[in-house]
Amino acid sequence: MRNVAFFRVGVAVLTMAFLDGCSSLRPPVRGWRRPSVVTVRKKGGSWYFFYQGRPFVVRGVCCVLPQDFSAPENDQGYNAISRYKGQYSKWRFDTLCRLRCWGFNTVSAWSHPSLYGRTDFFYTVVIDLQGPDARNRLVDVFSRQYRETVMRIARAKLRRHATNSTLVGYYVNNELPWYGEKAWPTNPKDGLLVRYLQLGPGAPGKRRVVRFLRDFYESFDAFLEDFSTSAENFDELLHVRDAVPRSPDFRDAERAWCGIVADRYYSMCRKAIRKFDPHHLILGSRFARRAPLPVIRACARYCDVVSLNYYDASGQPDPVYLDTLVSQIRRPLIISEFSWRAKENSSGCPNTRGAAVTVPTQQKRAENFEAFVTALMKKPYVVGYEWFQYFDEPPAGRSFDGENSNYGLVDIFDRPYVKLLRTISRVNREADRIHARAVRPGRAHPAVLDDFPTACVPPEPPAGFRAVEFSNPAAWRVFTWGDTTDADTYLDARAEDGILVLQGNSGGGWGCGVSIIPEQSPQETAAGKLAGAQRVIIDLEASRSVELRFFVNETGHGPPDADSYAGVKGADGEAYISFPVTVPPGRHSYVFRLCELEKNTAYGNQRGNGILDTQGIAEVGLVFTPGQVISLKVSRICFRGS
């Protein structure tokens, strides 16, 4: 590829060589009556998209662009159009030749508009239907302003797509924050319910949430069992903004409220889309793999397809989760994002920001693609998959969020990753055949849809559990950690007069924490000294009020994208964490029942056995939520029976 002309000829030759194998991947153009829209329905037990009566599955690539507009100014990023001297038609021709020969048939979210409707490729678009507040995309869906903004966006964005026959459909948004702060579980005290309770009394959403709580709880006293507030009744609750959860039992109300917000949001989106485009498909909102079940059900009521952005370091989709999810919604699924990033890459991407799906080599990326897509196509309800993304992210990080990962099919110099693409080309050509032989879904297991599963703890031995007390902090192995991207985050730990002293600031990122390995090593712990423990008592002294969470990690623990979780004595590297506790100034003793700890969705083995293997406890510790000055002393950790 010494010059553009040579590159274009080479790609064209490859296109002709693959033409027979790729023809079924393209929208039929010659000899077909001009179709109106792509539809979705079942054929022979499997779901498919249909174009002019012909079935297909979407095989797409996100962010097919001539240059990376997210690259920081004066930093190196993908810029293929510079080789074409600004000739977009030549770039478009060569890029579509590439994609066709690699077996793709769809240009997906955030791709260049010149690829839409002027080619023999299908396409999907994200139209970002939301209210005027970009920081709170789901607040306030009950307001007139929100509704009018959604209608205005739909009018503007659907105009160019409504009559386009190669449009598969619309994604109404991307990774909406159904858990409040993020699109995935983070701070349990910052969910949608709390965000609506923080609205002023004149907000339609505030009136609606208070009415919901009146109906949900038998009395205000029942409400106060789950929430703390200065209000003394529901009428006063309308006028205050200080209500926060005090017990994990509030999550029943949280889930129900999310369902109400979701029903309002998706019905609004459907109405807006159907006003300006009565025919094209609505493809959901690209959940970040999961969302509260009432939200997904609401999405399925108003959308034709449910979409998931599905990142998993293992290279395998979770069949139990997917089968169970579909059993609840009765809609087909499209995987709207998936990818892996390799340490070995020619862009120099450090892979320190972005979805944690790191593998060692490009060959491993290829192997994961084959395993993942093959497994998906064996599912009768999966109608497509869209790779994220066309080119690598800038090594210095995207300008708006710092992502710097090797997600691309090509590097920042526009050079294809040959090992990866050789496998992708073969698997894409086999996808239709695999899907035609899809197998029936397995039995549903509703428990896997629980966003905050609690630990299953082995029972106490018949003879009882002998208390194990660690009361010498000088003998503990202690290390601190925190959000290194936030300059204000730090935590110092030292032993002083038989007490562990913690001083620091949890900053404005995701916070900080301390891990404590009591006297013996993890291997000695796993030998059974803690087997059968049921609760943990921690003695603390706070100089000022501080919010924290207690956690337990099994041996073999590691980040969610770890290559393996080789624990000891049956432990499989899972991590469990408590509901947040606010420690007031003074000395206090806290009891954490192990069976009430929840699965840590941000750390540890996410596919473990769901059992807190007490015989394999490696470490315990405390996590401090953001925005706090920390001044705390820990004098004792004691494991006890029931």
Residue, then its C-alpha position, 0 to 999 in steps of 0.5 A: m500500500r505505497n500509494v492510494a492507487f495501488f491500494r485501491v486496485g489491490v482491494a478491488v481485486l480482493t473484492m472480486a476474489f471474494l465476491d461469490g462468498c460475500s454475495s449473500l452478505r449484501p442487500p440484493v440490488r439487481g433484479w429486486r423490486r425496491p424494498s420499503v423497509v427491513t423487517v424482523r420475524k422468525k423463519g424456521g424457529s430462528w429470528y432474522f432481519f428480512y429485506q425484500g423477503r430475504p433473511f439475513v443477520v446483521r454483521g456490522v462494524c461501528c465507527v467506520l470513519p475517514q478519521d478519528f475526530s475524537a483524537p486530542e489536538n496535536d496527538q496522533g490518531y487515525n486519519a485515513i482521509s489524509r492519504y486520499k487528499g480529502q477525496y471522500s468518494k475514493w475513501r468510501f469505495d475502498t473502505l466498503c470493499r474492505l468491509r465486504c471482503w471481510g464478510f460484513n454487511t452493515v455499517s453501524a453506529w457513529s459511522h460516516p454519513s456518506l456510507y448511508g443509503r448510497t451503497d449496497f450496505f445496510y446501516t444502523v444509527v443512534i439518534d440519541l433521544q433524550g432530554p435537554d440535560a446531557r448529564n442526567r439523560l433520564v431526568d425528567v422524563f415526565s416533564r413537558q420540556y423532555r417530551e418536546t426535546v425528544m420530539r425535536i431531536a426525532r424530527a431533525k434526525l429522522r428526516r434523512h433516514a425515513t425513506n432509506s431502504t437500507l436502514v435496518g433501524y434506529y437505536v434510540n440511545n446508547e448505554l443510558p444510566w439506568y442505575g443512576e450514575k452509570a449504565w451499570p451498577t456503581n453507587p447504590k445510593d445514586g440510583l434513579l429513585v434518588r435522582y428523582l427525589q432530589l428534584g424540586p417540588g415543582a418538577p413533574g418527576k418529583r410529584r410522580v415519584v412521591r405518588f409512587l412511594r405513597d402507593f409502594y409503601e404501606s405507610f411513611d414509617a415503612f418508607l423510613e425503614d428503607f430511607s433516611t430523610s428530614a421529612e416527617n410525611f409524604d407531603e413534606l417529602l415533596h419539598v425536601r431533597d435529602a432522602v437517601p437509602r439506608s437499607p438494601d431493601f430499598r432496591d425493590a422500590e428502586r426496581a419498580w421505579c426504574g420500570i415506571v421511568a422506562d415505560r414513560y421513556y420508551s413509549m415517548c421514543r416510539k411515539a416520536i419515531r413513529k410520527f416521523d417514520p412509521h415503518h423502520l425498526i426500533l432497535g432498543s437503546r444499547f444496554a451496557r450488557r444488563a439493566p434492571l429487568p423492569v427496564i428491559r421489559a419496558c424496552a421490549r414493549y415499545c421496541d422491535v429488537v432489544s440491543l446489548n453492548y456485550y463486553d466479556a473478557s472470556g470470549q464467550p457470551d453467558p448462555v444462561y443469562l441470554d436465554t433467561l433474558v429472552s424468556q422474559i421479553r420475547r424479543p430478538l436480540i442484537i449485540s450492538e457492541f463487542s470487542w477485545r483489545a490486545k497488549e500486542n498492537s501496532s498503534g501503541c495503545p496502552n489499553t488503560r481506559g475502556a471496557a476491561v477486555t484485554v487479551p495478550t495477542q491479536q491471535k487471541r482476539a481472533e480466537n475470541f471473535e470466533a468463539f463469541v460469534t459462533a456461540l451467538m449464532k447458535k442462539p435462535y433469538v440473535v439477529g446480528y452483531e456489531w463489532f466495536q470499532y473500525f480503527d484503534e483509539p488514539p494512544a493518548g486517549r479520546s479527547f472526551d473520555g480518555e479511552n485508548s484501546n486497541y479495539g480496531l480492525v485496523d491500526i491508527f495508520d490504517r493497516p489491517y490486523v491480518k490475523l484477526l481479519r483472516t478469522i473474522s472473514r471466515v466466521n462472517r461467511e459461516a454465520d448464516r449457516i450456523h444460525a440456520r442450525a440454531v439450537r433451542p434456548g436452555r432453561a431459564h434461571p431468573a436469579v441470574l437477572d438479579d443486579f445485586p445478588t447476595a452471597c451464598v455462604p456455607p453453613e457453620p460447622p455442626a460443632g460451631f465456629r470458633a471466633v477468629e480475631f485479628s487485633n494486631p494491625a502491626a502484623w497485618r499486611v496492608f495496601t491502599w489503592g484509589d482512582t489514579t486518574d484523579a489528582d486529589t485521591y490518596l490514602d495513607a495507612r500506618a500502624e500506631d499503638g496497635i491501631l490501623v490509622l487511615q488518612g486521605n481523600s477519596g477525590g472526585g473519581w470512583g474513590c479509594g480503599v484499603s485491603i487488609i490481609p490479617e496475620q496469616s497468608p492467603q494460603e494459610t487462611a484458605a487452609g480452613k481457619l475461616a471455614g464456616a464464618q458467618r459474620v465479621i465485626i469491625d471496630l472503628e473510630a472516626s474523627r469525622s463522618v465517613e461513608l464506606r463499604f466493607f468487602v471480602n475477596e476470595t483467593g484468586h481474585g483479580p480484575p474482571d478481565a483477568d485471564s484466570y482466577a486460580g483460587v485455593k481450596g475451591a475458591d474461585g476469585e469472587a469478590y463481595i461487598s456490603f451496602p454503604v454504611t455511614v460511620p458518624p464521629g466516635r467509636h463504633s462496632y459494625v457487624f457485617r453478615l457475610c450472607e448479606l454481602e453482594k456480588n462486586t460487579a466491578y471486581g473479581n470473577q463475574r462467572g464464579n459459583g456464587i458462593l462466598d468460599t470462606q475457607g478461601i478468603a484472601e483479604v478483607g477491606l474498606v472502600f470509601t466513596p468519592g468526595q470525602v476526607i478520610s480520618l479513620k482508625v481500625s482496631r479489630i477485625c473478628f470473624r464469628g459464627s452465627 
